Amino acid sequence: MLRRGKPAFASFGKWFKNEYDQGEYFIKIIDKLTN
């Protein structure tokens, strides 16, 4: 695997944040797991 350090991690962070902000589906899964 390529080691790009923080820039790659930052890009992943942005991707994850965008997915999470849009991710009501993800929240519903967590809600099912916790209830």
C-alpha positions as a Python dict, from the first residue, in 0.01 Angstrom:
ca = {
    (1, 'M'): (0, 0, 0),
    (2, 'L'): (106, 357, -59),
    (3, 'R'): (205, 568, 237),
    (4, 'R'): (93, 923, 180),
    (5, 'G'): (63, 1024, 544),
    (6, 'K'): (-163, 1303, 658),
    (7, 'P'): (-291, 1423, 315),
    (8, 'A'): (-443, 1082, 246),
    (9, 'F'): (-588, 1069, 595),
    (10, 'A'): (-731, 1420, 550),
    (11, 'S'): (-892, 1317, 221),
    (12, 'F'): (-1041, 1012, 389),
    (13, 'G'): (-1163, 1234, 670),
    (14, 'K'): (-1339, 1463, 424),
    (15, 'W'): (-1493, 1164, 245),
    (16, 'F'): (-1607, 1010, 573),
    (17, 'K'): (-1751, 1341, 694),
    (18, 'N'): (-1945, 1386, 369),
    (19, 'E'): (-2076, 1029, 388),
    (20, 'Y'): (-2166, 1077, 754),
    (21, 'D'): (-2340, 1411, 695),
    (22, 'Q'): (-2550, 1251, 422),
    (23, 'G'): (-2571, 918, 601),
    (24, 'E'): (-2909, 890, 765),
    (25, 'Y'): (-2893, 527, 653),
    (26, 'F'): (-2582, 477, 866),
    (27, 'I'): (-2753, 643, 1162),
    (28, 'K'): (-3054, 413, 1119),
    (29, 'I'): (-2826, 109, 1131),
    (30, 'I'): (-2665, 233, 1452),
    (31, 'D'): (-3010, 302, 1592),
    (32, 'K'): (-3117, -56, 1517),
    (33, 'L'): (-2802, -196, 1674),
    (34, 'T'): (-2842, 9, 1990),
    (35, 'N'): (-3215, -51, 2043),
}
